[in-house]
Amino acid sequence: MKFTAIQIASILEGEVVGNPNIEVFKLSKIEEGSEGSLTFLANPKYLNFIYSTKASIAIVNKSFEPEFEVSATLIKVDDAYKSFSKLLEYYNQVKLMKSGIEQPSVVSEGVSYGEGLYLGSFCYIGKNVKIGNNVKIYPNSFIGDNVVIGDNCVFFAGARVYSETEIGNNCTIHSGTIIGSDGFGFAPNEDGTYNKVPQIGNVIIEDNVEIGACSTIDRATLGSTIIRKGVKLDNQIQVAHNVEIGENTVIAAQTGIAGSTKIGKSCIIGGQVGIAGHLTLGDGVRVQAQSGIGKNLKDGETVQGSPSFNYGDYNKSYVHFKNLPKIVNEIYEIKKSITKE
């Protein structure tokens, strides 16, 4: 896929300084630029590389005035960083601009779908599934019976969506993720064995949600497991049955959330956090990485540790913990001196 400088400038509303017809077909860091690549200069620390880069096109701020000769064609914009990000988004949209139903694939009876559907090879779409406009479902994906999918959603290769799941608009589900698998419900018997408790609820994912690769979101025992609009989940996250995650909360990789816990809106949860079941975390909560949450948290709390406690107190305690051998020796010396007296 090739783009000329003038085409890129029209997308970014920028000004071309140099050859407007020069073409690029790849992206690069400014220090690693090569012929045919597009790069950008936003951080002054990388200024020297603009004079040595082999990139064919460089996006720069309008305020940039070269002191030496620059071989790359320049595209001048108001904000080089934002413009490059916009270009990345545009490039990604073009790259994902596929449509049509590839074979072999299975589309069951009662399925309805809107315009611009892309269904990759070896996909299975169950009965009575409803799919919106411009949905992309990549190869080897599974969509179970009675699933509802909104507009502009993307399911990357190998995604699995179990029956009855409801997914809103503009959602992205990455490879290997499983949505709607059974919640972890078992009733103990007197002889030590367990009977499985049927999980007959579903999962509801609202608009503008992104779920990273190999994450799992369990269906509710009764009712729904709910991921509210704007939530961003990293890779390898476990969301148990009947959990609710509030709007615009972000959660980093390898976090596990036990059943029936409610997480508020605009929370930030670090990686490898463990959250016990039946808890309530308020709005705007911050949880540092590798923390263990075993109690309710109020709005705006920031915690760390396992079990977690106030972030400031944790840091103060950690200073003493690092000095613990020294403190013990001092106490031992004091004890010895008292004994001698």
C-alpha positions as CSV (number, residue, x, y, z in Angstrom):
1,M,0.0,0.0,0.0
2,K,1.7,3.2,-1.2
3,F,0.9,6.9,-0.4
4,T,2.3,10.0,-1.9
5,A,3.3,13.1,0.1
6,I,0.5,15.1,-1.4
7,Q,-2.0,12.4,-0.4
8,I,-0.7,12.3,3.1
9,A,-0.7,16.1,3.4
10,S,-4.4,16.2,2.3
11,I,-5.3,13.8,5.1
12,L,-3.4,15.8,7.7
13,E,-4.2,19.3,6.2
14,G,-0.5,19.9,6.0
15,E,1.9,21.7,3.7
16,V,4.4,19.8,1.5
17,V,8.0,21.0,1.4
18,G,9.8,19.0,-1.2
19,N,8.7,16.4,-3.8
20,P,4.8,16.1,-3.5
21,N,4.9,12.9,-5.6
22,I,7.4,10.9,-3.6
23,E,5.9,7.6,-2.4
24,V,6.1,5.8,0.9
25,F,4.9,2.3,1.8
26,K,6.0,1.8,5.4
27,L,6.5,3.6,8.7
28,S,9.7,4.0,10.7
29,K,11.3,5.7,13.7
30,I,13.2,8.7,12.6
31,E,16.6,7.2,13.6
32,E,15.8,4.0,11.7
33,G,14.3,5.6,8.6
34,S,15.0,4.1,5.2
35,E,14.0,4.8,1.6
36,G,10.3,4.5,1.1
37,S,9.4,5.0,4.8
38,L,7.4,7.7,6.6
39,T,8.5,9.1,9.9
40,F,7.9,12.1,12.1
41,L,9.7,14.6,14.4
42,A,7.9,15.8,17.5
43,N,10.4,15.4,20.3
44,P,13.3,18.0,20.3
45,K,15.7,15.2,21.5
46,Y,15.5,13.6,18.1
47,L,16.2,16.9,16.1
48,N,19.6,15.7,14.9
49,F,18.1,12.7,13.2
50,I,16.1,14.8,10.8
51,Y,19.3,15.7,9.0
52,S,20.6,12.1,8.8
53,T,17.4,10.1,8.4
54,K,17.0,8.1,5.1
55,A,13.2,8.3,5.4
56,S,11.5,9.6,2.3
57,I,8.9,11.7,4.1
58,A,9.0,13.3,7.5
59,I,6.0,15.0,9.4
60,V,7.2,18.0,11.3
61,N,5.7,21.0,13.1
62,K,5.1,24.2,11.2
63,S,7.5,25.9,13.4
64,F,10.4,23.7,12.3
65,E,13.0,25.6,10.2
66,P,16.0,23.4,9.2
67,E,19.5,24.6,9.9
68,F,21.1,22.2,7.5
69,E,20.0,20.3,4.4
70,V,17.2,17.7,4.9
71,S,16.9,15.0,2.3
72,A,13.4,13.9,3.3
73,T,10.3,15.6,1.9
74,L,8.7,17.5,4.8
75,I,5.0,17.7,5.6
76,K,4.4,20.6,8.0
77,V,1.5,20.4,10.4
78,D,0.3,22.1,13.5
79,D,1.2,19.2,15.8
80,A,3.4,16.5,14.4
81,Y,2.7,13.9,17.1
82,K,-1.1,14.2,16.8
83,S,-0.9,14.2,13.0
84,F,1.2,11.0,13.0
85,S,-1.2,9.4,15.4
86,K,-4.1,10.4,13.1
87,L,-2.2,8.9,10.2
88,L,-1.7,5.6,12.1
89,E,-5.4,5.4,12.8
90,Y,-6.2,6.1,9.1
91,Y,-3.6,3.5,8.0
92,N,-5.1,0.9,10.3
93,Q,-8.6,1.6,9.0
94,V,-7.5,1.2,5.4
95,K,-5.6,-2.0,6.3
96,L,-8.8,-3.4,7.9
97,M,-11.0,-2.4,5.1
98,K,-12.2,-5.8,4.0
99,S,-15.6,-7.0,3.0
100,G,-17.3,-10.2,1.8
101,I,-17.8,-13.7,3.1
102,E,-14.8,-16.0,2.5
103,Q,-15.2,-19.8,2.1
104,P,-15.3,-22.1,3.8
105,S,-17.4,-20.5,6.5
106,V,-20.8,-21.2,8.1
107,V,-23.7,-18.7,8.3
108,S,-26.6,-20.4,10.1
109,E,-30.3,-19.8,9.6
110,G,-31.9,-16.7,10.8
111,V,-28.7,-14.6,10.7
112,S,-29.0,-11.0,9.7
113,Y,-26.2,-8.6,8.9
114,G,-25.7,-5.0,7.7
115,E,-23.5,-3.5,5.0
116,G,-19.7,-4.0,4.8
117,L,-19.5,-7.3,6.6
118,Y,-16.2,-9.2,6.4
119,L,-16.3,-12.8,7.4
120,G,-13.0,-14.6,7.2
121,S,-12.5,-18.2,6.3
122,F,-13.4,-21.0,8.8
123,C,-15.7,-18.8,10.8
124,Y,-19.0,-20.0,12.3
125,I,-22.0,-17.8,12.8
126,G,-24.8,-19.4,14.9
127,K,-28.5,-19.2,14.6
128,N,-30.4,-15.9,14.8
129,V,-27.3,-13.8,15.2
130,K,-27.8,-10.1,14.5
131,I,-24.8,-8.2,13.1
132,G,-24.6,-4.4,12.4
133,N,-22.9,-2.5,9.6
134,N,-19.1,-2.6,8.9
135,V,-18.4,-5.5,11.2
136,K,-15.1,-7.4,10.5
137,I,-14.8,-11.0,11.8
138,Y,-11.4,-12.5,11.0
139,P,-10.7,-16.2,10.2
140,N,-11.3,-19.0,12.7
141,S,-13.8,-17.0,14.9
142,F,-16.9,-18.3,16.5
143,I,-20.1,-16.4,17.1
144,G,-22.8,-18.4,19.0
145,D,-26.5,-18.5,18.7
146,N,-28.6,-15.4,19.4
147,V,-25.6,-13.0,19.7
148,V,-26.2,-9.4,18.9
149,I,-23.3,-7.3,17.5
150,G,-23.5,-3.5,16.8
151,D,-21.9,-1.4,14.1
152,N,-18.2,-1.1,13.4
153,C,-17.0,-3.9,15.5
154,V,-13.8,-6.0,14.9
155,F,-13.2,-9.5,16.0
156,F,-9.7,-10.6,15.3
157,A,-8.7,-14.2,14.3
158,G,-9.8,-16.9,16.8
159,A,-12.2,-14.8,18.9
160,R,-15.0,-16.8,20.6
161,V,-18.3,-15.3,21.5
162,Y,-20.7,-17.6,23.3
163,S,-24.5,-17.6,22.9
164,E,-26.8,-14.7,24.0
165,T,-23.9,-12.2,24.3
166,E,-24.8,-8.6,23.4
167,I,-22.0,-6.4,22.0
168,G,-22.5,-2.6,21.3
169,N,-21.0,-0.4,18.6
170,N,-17.3,0.3,17.9
171,C,-16.0,-2.6,19.9
172,T,-12.7,-4.5,19.3
173,I,-12.2,-8.0,20.4
174,H,-8.6,-9.4,20.0
175,S,-7.5,-12.9,19.1
176,G,-8.0,-15.7,21.5
177,T,-10.5,-13.8,23.7
178,I,-13.5,-15.8,25.0
179,I,-16.7,-13.9,25.9
180,G,-19.6,-15.7,27.6
181,S,-17.9,-18.9,28.9
182,D,-19.4,-20.4,32.0
183,G,-19.0,-18.7,35.3
184,F,-17.1,-20.7,37.9
185,G,-20.0,-22.1,39.9
186,F,-20.0,-25.4,41.7
187,A,-21.9,-26.6,44.7
188,P,-20.1,-28.9,47.2
189,N,-21.5,-32.3,48.2
190,E,-21.0,-34.0,51.5
191,D,-18.7,-36.6,50.0
192,G,-16.3,-33.9,48.8
193,T,-17.5,-33.9,45.1
194,Y,-19.0,-30.9,43.4
195,N,-22.2,-30.4,41.3
196,K,-22.0,-27.8,38.5
197,V,-24.4,-24.8,39.0
198,P,-25.9,-24.0,35.5
199,Q,-24.8,-20.6,34.2
200,I,-27.8,-19.3,32.3
201,G,-27.1,-15.5,32.2
202,N,-25.1,-13.7,29.5
203,V,-22.5,-11.0,28.9
204,I,-23.3,-7.4,27.9
205,I,-20.6,-5.3,26.4
206,E,-21.5,-1.7,25.7
207,D,-20.1,0.8,23.1
208,N,-16.5,1.7,22.5
209,V,-15.0,-1.2,24.5
210,E,-11.7,-2.9,23.6
211,I,-10.7,-6.3,25.0
212,G,-7.1,-7.5,24.6
213,A,-5.9,-10.9,23.4
214,C,-6.6,-14.1,25.4
215,S,-8.9,-12.5,27.9
216,T,-12.0,-14.3,29.3
217,I,-15.3,-12.8,30.4
218,D,-17.6,-15.3,32.0
219,R,-21.4,-15.3,31.5
220,A,-23.5,-14.6,34.6
221,T,-25.1,-17.3,36.7
222,L,-28.3,-15.2,36.5
223,G,-28.6,-11.8,34.9
224,S,-25.6,-10.3,33.1
225,T,-21.9,-9.8,33.4
226,I,-21.6,-6.1,32.2
227,I,-18.7,-4.2,30.6
228,R,-19.8,-0.6,30.4
229,K,-19.0,1.8,27.6
230,G,-15.5,3.0,27.0
231,V,-13.8,0.2,29.1
232,K,-10.4,-0.9,27.9
233,L,-9.1,-4.3,29.0
234,D,-5.5,-5.5,28.3
235,N,-4.4,-9.0,27.4
236,Q,-5.0,-12.1,29.6
237,I,-7.6,-10.7,32.0
238,Q,-10.2,-12.8,33.8
239,V,-13.6,-11.3,34.5
240,A,-15.8,-13.7,36.5
241,H,-19.5,-14.1,36.4
242,N,-21.8,-11.2,37.4
243,V,-19.0,-8.7,37.5
244,E,-19.8,-5.2,36.4
245,I,-17.0,-2.8,35.2
246,G,-17.9,0.9,35.0
247,E,-17.5,3.4,32.2
248,N,-14.0,4.3,31.0
249,T,-12.2,2.0,33.4
250,V,-8.9,0.6,32.2
251,I,-7.3,-2.6,33.5
252,A,-3.8,-3.9,32.7
253,A,-2.8,-7.4,31.9
254,Q,-3.1,-10.6,34.1
255,T,-5.6,-9.0,36.4
256,G,-8.3,-11.3,37.8
257,I,-11.7,-10.2,39.1
258,A,-13.8,-12.7,41.1
259,G,-17.5,-13.1,40.8
260,S,-20.2,-10.4,41.6
261,T,-17.7,-7.6,42.2
262,K,-18.7,-4.1,41.0
263,I,-16.0,-1.7,39.7
264,G,-16.8,2.0,39.3
265,K,-16.2,4.3,36.4
266,S,-12.9,5.9,35.4
267,C,-10.8,3.4,37.5
268,I,-7.2,2.5,36.7
269,I,-6.1,-1.0,37.7
270,G,-2.5,-2.1,37.2
271,G,-1.3,-5.5,36.0
272,Q,-1.4,-8.7,38.0
273,V,-4.0,-7.3,40.4
274,G,-6.3,-9.8,42.2
275,I,-9.7,-8.6,43.2
276,A,-11.9,-10.8,45.5
277,G,-15.5,-11.5,44.9
278,H,-18.7,-9.6,46.0
279,L,-16.8,-6.3,46.5
280,T,-17.5,-2.7,45.4
281,L,-14.8,-0.5,44.1
282,G,-15.9,3.2,43.8
283,D,-15.4,5.6,41.0
284,G,-11.9,6.9,40.2
285,V,-10.1,4.2,42.2
286,R,-6.4,3.6,41.5
287,V,-4.9,0.1,42.2
288,Q,-1.2,-0.3,41.8
289,A,0.3,-3.4,40.1
290,Q,0.4,-6.7,41.9
291,S,-2.0,-5.6,44.6
292,G,-4.6,-7.8,46.3
293,I,-8.0,-6.3,46.9
294,G,-10.0,-7.9,49.7
295,K,-12.3,-5.1,50.8
296,N,-14.5,-2.4,49.4
297,L,-12.8,0.8,48.2
298,K,-14.3,4.3,48.3
299,D,-14.4,6.7,45.5
300,G,-10.9,8.1,44.6
301,E,-8.9,5.7,46.8
302,T,-5.4,4.8,45.6
303,V,-4.1,1.5,47.1
304,Q,-1.1,-0.8,46.8
305,G,0.1,-4.1,48.4
306,S,-1.3,-7.5,49.1
307,P,-3.5,-7.2,51.1
308,S,-3.7,-3.6,49.7
309,F,-3.8,-0.5,51.8
310,N,-3.4,3.3,51.3
311,Y,-0.8,4.0,48.7
312,G,1.0,6.7,50.7
313,D,1.1,4.5,53.8
314,Y,2.4,1.7,51.7
315,N,5.3,3.7,50.5
316,K,6.2,4.9,54.0
317,S,6.0,1.3,55.3
318,Y,8.2,0.1,52.4
319,V,10.9,2.5,53.5
320,H,10.9,0.9,56.9
321,F,10.7,-2.6,55.4
322,K,13.9,-2.0,53.4
323,N,15.6,-0.8,56.6
324,L,14.3,-3.7,58.7
325,P,17.6,-5.6,59.1
326,K,19.3,-2.3,60.2
327,I,16.5,-1.5,62.6
328,V,16.6,-5.1,64.1
329,N,20.4,-4.8,64.6
330,E,19.9,-1.4,66.3
331,I,17.3,-2.9,68.6
332,Y,19.6,-5.9,69.3
333,E,22.4,-3.5,70.2
334,I,20.2,-1.5,72.5
335,K,19.0,-4.6,74.2
336,K,22.6,-5.8,74.7
337,S,23.6,-2.5,76.3
338,I,20.6,-2.5,78.6
339,T,21.4,-6.1,79.6
340,K,25.0,-5.1,80.5
341,E,23.9,-2.3,82.7
